[in-house]
Amino acid sequence: EMCIRDSINAEYMGTIIIQFMKMIYCKFVFCLVLLGCVLSLDNGLGQKPPMGWNSWNKFACGINETIVQQTANILVETGLAALGYVYVNLDDCWQLSRDINGYIVEDNNTFPSGIKALSDYVHSKGLKFGLYSDAGFLTCQKRPGGLMYERQDAQKYAEWEVDYLKYDNCYAFGIPVKWRYERMRNALNETGRPIFFSMCEWGFKDPAHWAREYGNSWRTTGDINDTWASFLDILDRQVEISHLGGPGGWNDPDMLEVGNGGMTTSEYEAHFALWALLKSPLLIGCDLTTMTEDTKRILMNEEIIELNQDDLGKSGVRLWQRQGEHGLYEVWVGELSGNELGVIMFNRGEETTQITVSYEELKWNGQHANVRDLYARQDLGLIAGELSFDVPSHSVKVLRVSQSHKQKSARSL
């Protein structure tokens, strides 16, 4: 089977390289025609970060239609869908080849009913359906990529009623990244179907500074893995760019690892809360059929989800980071609608650490605030001057800060 597939890939690569040479010959004409094309994404989507599930982190290429159907069922049955987790997204390995007309063909061994039937099933549950492809000649798992087949693929996605497209960045052989993503953006626009366009460029060309014209979200780093070190590395890479996301276009530090077993419960709490405050897409990456109670508790905390889905749409930023006796600790803050704040105290160190931040540092208007602990689901009452809490190792304290009743009354006058 592998020999047959390698043969198919070799023949496929030969065909697309010939087509690419023809493309280079016609590039000048293309550039002139481009002036008449739509020069920005025009789908009206992404006013809030998307929420849902993606197959890759847990299943990789071991995905099939039964797993997807079970996932759709569980999203609804557990109440996850009611909280906003509505996208059911297939990652790599669903596609096998192209037909004689260049249209993508699904792998009938793992998706015997076909992608359209699977899309219909997901939609029948009141959910949205997403697929994966690549802005190169092959996907990262060496399945057929989308480069030079953008129109055929976009037409097929629209025919299948796809709602979300994750578009990766493998096997592009140095072809300019903006040009490649622009081709699929325009092809999606031409279908007339709103499809959320998730650019997985890995952050190599600083997409946070330019990708809003091309996609609804853009990956800011390479792939996450289910470790404390990977989580911290990706978090640190958001510090300089977190303010650049907003309605219509979001920074994407990659999918959630919550529930996959490589981190502790407190580390998963930190991962989820910080991704929420950053206004990252919240895409569950675990097996929903084996979720623990802690996994459910974290993913279904509607008060932390509200930080992510807040109407103001302003991404959180790191206020400061400091070196303590037992390691680094820091404070993140995000503006919320209603003149409120989301505040996360994060202890990276190996021992419990007291973290204190003043209202002046938070640029809070006043010396008093009502404070609520979102993981404890507890009102802490009116607190004056500063916030100060003992935060355990590798943990967060997640707070919502709002005006006191006195401040609210004065403002209403």
C-alpha positions as CSV (number, residue, x, y, z in Angstrom):
1,E,0.0,0.0,0.0
2,M,2.8,2.4,0.9
3,C,4.5,1.7,-2.5
4,I,1.3,2.5,-4.3
5,R,0.9,5.7,-2.3
6,D,4.5,6.8,-3.0
7,S,3.9,6.2,-6.7
8,I,0.7,8.3,-6.6
9,N,2.6,11.0,-4.8
10,A,5.4,11.0,-7.3
11,E,3.0,11.2,-10.3
12,Y,1.1,13.9,-8.5
13,M,4.2,15.9,-7.7
14,G,5.3,15.7,-11.4
15,T,1.9,17.0,-12.5
16,I,1.8,20.0,-10.1
17,I,5.4,21.0,-10.8
18,I,4.6,21.2,-14.6
19,Q,1.5,23.3,-13.6
20,F,3.7,25.5,-11.4
21,M,6.1,26.2,-14.3
22,K,3.1,27.3,-16.4
23,M,2.0,29.5,-13.6
24,I,5.4,31.3,-13.5
25,Y,5.1,31.9,-17.2
26,C,1.7,33.5,-16.7
27,K,2.6,35.4,-13.5
28,F,2.7,38.8,-15.1
29,V,-0.8,38.4,-16.6
30,F,-2.0,37.1,-13.2
31,C,-0.7,40.2,-11.4
32,L,-2.6,42.4,-13.8
33,V,-5.8,40.4,-13.3
34,L,-5.3,40.5,-9.6
35,L,-6.0,44.2,-9.6
36,G,-9.6,43.4,-10.4
37,C,-9.9,40.7,-7.7
38,V,-11.1,41.0,-4.1
39,L,-8.1,42.1,-2.2
40,S,-9.3,41.2,1.3
41,L,-11.2,38.5,3.1
42,D,-14.9,39.2,2.7
43,N,-16.8,36.6,4.8
44,G,-18.1,38.6,7.8
45,L,-16.9,35.8,10.1
46,G,-14.7,35.8,13.2
47,Q,-16.3,38.6,15.2
48,K,-15.4,36.5,18.2
49,P,-12.8,33.8,18.5
50,P,-14.0,30.4,17.2
51,M,-14.7,27.6,19.6
52,G,-14.9,23.9,18.9
53,W,-12.9,20.7,18.5
54,N,-10.0,19.7,16.3
55,S,-8.8,16.1,15.6
56,W,-5.0,16.6,15.4
57,N,-3.7,16.8,19.0
58,K,-5.2,13.5,20.0
59,F,-5.8,11.5,16.9
60,A,-3.3,12.8,14.3
61,C,-3.7,10.6,11.2
62,G,-5.7,8.0,13.2
63,I,-9.0,9.8,12.5
64,N,-12.1,8.4,11.0
65,E,-15.8,9.2,10.5
66,T,-16.9,7.3,13.6
67,I,-14.7,9.4,15.9
68,V,-16.0,12.6,14.3
69,Q,-19.7,11.5,14.7
70,Q,-19.1,10.5,18.3
71,T,-17.4,13.9,19.0
72,A,-20.3,15.8,17.5
73,N,-22.7,13.8,19.7
74,I,-20.8,14.4,22.8
75,L,-20.4,18.1,22.2
76,V,-24.2,18.4,22.2
77,E,-24.9,15.8,25.0
78,T,-22.4,17.3,27.5
79,G,-23.5,20.9,26.9
80,L,-20.2,21.9,25.4
81,A,-22.0,23.0,22.2
82,A,-24.4,25.2,24.3
83,L,-21.3,27.0,25.7
84,G,-20.0,27.8,22.2
85,Y,-17.9,24.8,21.1
86,V,-19.6,24.4,17.8
87,Y,-16.9,23.7,15.2
88,V,-16.0,20.1,14.5
89,N,-12.8,20.3,12.5
90,L,-11.0,17.5,10.7
91,D,-7.3,18.0,10.5
92,D,-4.8,16.3,8.1
93,C,-5.3,12.8,6.6
94,W,-8.9,12.9,5.5
95,Q,-7.9,13.4,1.8
96,L,-6.3,10.8,-0.5
97,S,-5.9,11.9,-4.1
98,R,-7.4,14.0,-6.9
99,D,-9.7,12.9,-9.6
100,I,-9.1,13.4,-13.3
101,N,-10.5,17.0,-13.1
102,G,-8.3,17.9,-10.2
103,Y,-11.0,17.8,-7.5
104,I,-9.9,16.5,-4.1
105,V,-11.0,12.9,-3.2
106,E,-11.5,11.7,0.4
107,D,-10.0,8.6,1.9
108,N,-12.8,6.1,1.6
109,N,-11.2,3.6,4.0
110,T,-11.6,6.0,6.9
111,F,-14.5,8.1,5.6
112,P,-16.6,5.5,3.7
113,S,-19.8,7.6,3.8
114,G,-17.9,10.6,2.2
115,I,-17.1,14.1,3.5
116,K,-20.5,15.5,2.4
117,A,-22.4,12.9,4.4
118,L,-20.2,13.6,7.4
119,S,-20.7,17.4,7.0
120,D,-24.5,16.7,6.9
121,Y,-24.3,14.7,10.1
122,V,-22.4,17.4,12.0
123,H,-24.9,20.0,10.7
124,S,-27.8,17.9,11.8
125,K,-26.6,18.3,15.4
126,G,-26.7,22.1,15.1
127,L,-22.9,22.3,14.8
128,K,-20.4,23.6,12.2
129,F,-18.0,21.5,10.1
130,G,-14.4,22.2,9.3
131,L,-11.7,20.7,7.1
132,Y,-7.9,21.0,6.7
133,S,-5.7,21.6,3.7
134,D,-2.3,23.1,2.9
135,A,-1.0,26.1,1.0
136,G,1.7,23.9,-0.5
137,F,1.9,21.0,-3.0
138,L,1.4,18.5,-0.3
139,T,0.0,18.6,3.2
140,C,2.3,18.0,6.2
141,Q,1.4,14.3,6.1
142,K,2.1,14.2,2.3
143,R,-1.6,14.1,1.2
144,P,-2.6,16.4,-1.8
145,G,-2.1,20.0,-0.9
146,G,-4.1,23.0,-2.2
147,L,-1.5,25.0,-4.1
148,M,-2.6,25.5,-7.8
149,Y,-5.9,23.8,-7.0
150,E,-7.5,26.5,-4.9
151,R,-10.6,27.1,-7.1
152,Q,-11.4,23.4,-7.4
153,D,-10.9,22.9,-3.6
154,A,-12.9,26.0,-2.6
155,Q,-15.7,24.9,-4.9
156,K,-15.7,21.4,-3.4
157,Y,-15.6,22.8,0.2
158,A,-18.6,25.0,-0.6
159,E,-20.4,22.0,-2.2
160,W,-19.7,20.0,1.0
161,E,-21.0,23.0,3.1
162,V,-17.7,23.4,4.9
163,D,-17.7,26.2,7.5
164,Y,-14.1,26.3,8.5
165,L,-10.8,25.8,6.7
166,K,-7.4,25.3,8.4
167,Y,-4.7,26.0,5.8
168,D,-1.3,24.7,6.6
169,N,2.2,25.7,5.3
170,C,4.1,22.5,4.3
171,Y,5.8,21.7,1.0
172,A,5.7,25.2,-0.5
173,F,9.4,25.1,-1.7
174,G,10.0,28.8,-1.0
175,I,7.0,30.2,-2.9
176,P,6.0,33.5,-1.2
177,V,3.6,32.9,1.6
178,K,1.4,35.9,1.1
179,W,0.8,34.9,-2.6
180,R,-0.1,31.4,-1.6
181,Y,-2.6,32.3,1.1
182,E,-4.0,35.1,-1.1
183,R,-4.9,32.5,-3.8
184,M,-7.1,30.5,-1.4
185,R,-8.6,33.6,0.2
186,N,-9.8,34.8,-3.2
187,A,-11.0,31.3,-4.1
188,L,-13.1,31.1,-0.9
189,N,-14.5,34.6,-1.6
190,E,-15.6,33.5,-5.1
191,T,-17.7,30.6,-3.8
192,G,-20.0,33.0,-1.9
193,R,-20.1,30.7,1.1
194,P,-18.8,32.1,4.4
195,I,-15.9,29.8,5.4
196,F,-13.8,30.8,8.4
197,F,-10.2,30.9,7.0
198,S,-7.6,29.7,9.6
199,M,-4.1,30.4,8.3
200,C,-1.5,28.0,9.8
201,E,1.6,29.8,8.7
202,W,3.4,29.0,12.0
203,G,4.4,32.6,12.6
204,F,7.5,32.4,10.4
205,K,6.7,35.6,8.5
206,D,5.1,37.5,11.4
207,P,1.5,37.1,10.2
208,A,0.1,39.0,13.2
209,H,1.3,42.2,11.4
210,W,-0.3,41.5,8.0
211,A,-2.6,38.5,7.9
212,R,-5.8,40.3,8.7
213,E,-6.3,41.0,5.0
214,Y,-6.0,37.3,4.3
215,G,-7.6,35.2,7.1
216,N,-9.9,35.2,10.1
217,S,-7.1,33.8,12.3
218,W,-3.3,33.1,11.9
219,R,-1.1,30.7,13.8
220,T,1.6,32.6,15.6
221,T,4.0,29.7,16.3
222,G,4.8,26.1,15.4
223,D,2.7,23.3,16.8
224,I,2.0,23.0,20.5
225,N,2.6,19.7,22.3
226,D,1.2,18.5,25.6
227,T,4.0,19.7,27.9
228,W,4.6,22.5,30.3
229,A,7.6,23.7,28.4
230,S,5.7,23.9,25.1
231,F,2.9,25.8,26.7
232,L,5.3,28.3,28.2
233,D,7.3,28.7,25.0
234,I,4.2,29.5,23.0
235,L,2.8,31.8,25.6
236,D,6.0,33.8,25.7
237,R,5.8,34.2,21.9
238,Q,2.4,36.0,22.3
239,V,3.8,38.8,24.5
240,E,4.9,41.2,21.7
241,I,1.9,40.6,19.4
242,S,-1.1,39.8,21.7
243,H,-2.6,43.3,21.1
244,L,-2.8,42.7,17.3
245,G,-5.8,40.4,17.4
246,G,-9.3,41.6,17.3
247,P,-12.8,41.1,15.8
248,G,-12.5,39.6,12.3
249,G,-8.9,38.4,12.8
250,W,-7.3,36.6,15.7
251,N,-3.9,35.5,16.8
252,D,-3.9,31.7,17.1
253,P,-1.3,30.2,19.5
254,D,-2.6,26.7,18.5
255,M,-5.2,24.3,19.9
256,L,-5.9,23.3,23.4
257,E,-4.1,20.4,25.0
258,V,-6.4,20.3,28.1
259,G,-7.3,16.7,28.8
260,N,-4.5,14.9,26.9
261,G,-2.6,13.9,30.0
262,G,0.8,15.5,29.6
263,M,0.3,18.4,32.2
264,T,-1.1,18.6,35.6
265,T,-4.6,19.9,36.4
266,S,-3.3,23.3,37.6
267,E,-1.1,23.6,34.4
268,Y,-4.2,22.9,32.3
269,E,-6.1,25.5,34.2
270,A,-3.4,28.0,33.4
271,H,-3.3,27.0,29.7
272,F,-7.0,27.3,29.3
273,A,-7.4,30.6,31.2
274,L,-4.5,32.3,29.4
275,W,-5.7,31.2,26.0
276,A,-9.1,32.5,26.8
277,L,-7.8,36.0,27.9
278,L,-5.6,36.1,24.8
279,K,-8.7,35.7,22.7
280,S,-7.2,32.6,21.1
281,P,-9.5,30.3,19.2
282,L,-10.6,27.7,21.8
283,L,-10.4,24.4,20.0
284,I,-10.5,21.3,22.2
285,G,-7.8,18.8,21.3
286,C,-8.6,15.8,23.5
287,D,-10.7,12.7,23.1
288,L,-14.2,13.8,24.4
289,T,-15.2,10.2,25.0
290,T,-12.6,9.9,27.9
291,M,-12.8,13.3,29.5
292,T,-12.2,13.4,33.2
293,E,-14.3,15.5,35.6
294,D,-11.4,18.0,35.9
295,T,-11.2,18.3,32.1
296,K,-14.9,19.0,31.9
297,R,-14.7,21.5,34.7
298,I,-11.9,23.4,33.0
299,L,-13.4,23.4,29.5
300,M,-16.9,24.1,30.7
301,N,-16.1,27.1,32.9
302,E,-18.5,29.6,31.3
303,E,-17.1,32.5,33.3
304,I,-13.6,32.0,31.7
305,I,-15.2,31.4,28.3
306,E,-16.9,34.8,28.8
307,L,-13.4,36.4,28.9
308,N,-12.7,34.9,25.5
309,Q,-16.1,35.7,24.0
310,D,-16.4,39.2,25.4
311,D,-18.1,41.7,23.1
312,L,-15.2,44.2,23.3
313,G,-12.9,41.8,21.6
314,K,-9.6,43.1,23.1
315,S,-6.9,40.5,23.6
316,G,-5.2,40.3,27.0
317,V,-1.6,41.5,27.4
318,R,1.1,40.7,29.9
319,L,1.4,43.6,32.3
320,W,4.7,42.5,33.8
321,Q,6.9,39.5,34.7
322,R,9.1,39.4,37.8
323,Q,11.7,37.1,39.2
324,G,10.8,35.8,42.6
325,E,12.6,33.6,45.2
326,H,11.2,30.4,43.6
327,G,10.9,31.4,40.0
328,L,9.1,33.7,37.6
329,Y,5.6,35.1,38.2
330,E,3.5,37.5,36.1
331,V,0.3,39.4,35.7
332,W,-1.9,39.4,32.5
333,V,-4.7,41.8,32.0
334,G,-7.5,42.2,29.5
335,E,-10.1,44.9,29.0
336,L,-13.7,43.7,29.0
337,S,-16.9,45.4,28.0
338,G,-18.7,47.3,30.8
339,N,-15.5,48.9,32.0
340,E,-14.4,45.6,33.6
341,L,-11.1,43.8,33.6
342,G,-9.9,40.2,33.4
343,V,-6.8,39.6,35.5
344,I,-4.7,36.5,35.6
345,M,-1.9,36.1,38.2
346,F,0.4,33.3,36.9
347,N,3.0,31.6,39.0
348,R,5.6,29.7,36.9
349,G,7.8,29.0,39.9
350,E,8.2,25.8,42.0
351,E,6.7,27.1,45.2
352,T,3.6,29.0,46.2
353,T,4.2,32.7,45.7
354,Q,2.3,35.9,46.8
355,I,1.5,38.0,43.7
356,T,0.4,41.6,44.2
357,V,-0.7,44.1,41.6
358,S,-2.0,47.6,42.4
359,Y,-5.0,49.2,40.8
360,E,-2.6,51.9,39.6
361,E,-0.6,49.3,37.6
362,L,-3.9,47.9,36.2
363,K,-4.9,51.5,35.3
364,W,-8.1,50.9,37.2
365,N,-10.3,54.0,37.6
366,G,-10.7,54.0,41.4
367,Q,-9.4,52.6,44.6
368,H,-12.1,50.0,45.1
369,A,-13.4,47.2,42.9
370,N,-15.6,44.2,43.1
371,V,-13.6,41.1,42.5
372,R,-14.7,37.6,41.5
373,D,-12.5,34.4,41.5
374,L,-13.5,32.6,38.2
375,Y,-12.2,29.1,38.9
376,A,-13.5,29.2,42.5
377,R,-16.7,30.7,41.2
378,Q,-16.7,32.9,44.3
379,D,-17.3,36.6,44.8
380,L,-14.5,38.0,46.9
381,G,-16.3,41.3,47.6
382,L,-15.1,44.8,47.6
383,I,-11.3,45.0,47.6
384,A,-9.4,48.3,48.1
385,G,-6.1,49.4,46.5
386,E,-4.5,46.3,45.2
387,L,-5.0,42.6,44.5
388,S,-2.8,40.3,46.4
389,F,-3.1,36.5,46.5
390,D,-1.0,33.4,47.2
391,V,-0.8,31.5,44.0
392,P,0.4,27.8,44.1
393,S,3.2,26.5,41.8
394,H,2.4,26.3,38.1
395,S,-1.0,27.8,38.8
396,V,-3.2,30.8,38.1
397,K,-5.6,33.0,40.0
398,V,-8.2,34.2,37.5
399,L,-10.1,37.3,38.5
400,R,-12.9,39.5,37.1
401,V,-12.6,43.1,38.3
402,S,-15.7,45.3,38.1
403,Q,-16.8,48.6,39.5
404,S,-18.2,48.9,43.0
405,H,-21.9,49.6,43.3
406,K,-20.9,53.2,44.4
407,Q,-18.8,53.7,41.3
408,K,-21.6,52.4,39.1
409,S,-24.1,54.7,40.6
410,A,-21.8,57.7,40.2
411,R,-21.3,56.8,36.5
412,S,-25.0,56.5,35.9
413,L,-25.5,60.0,37.2
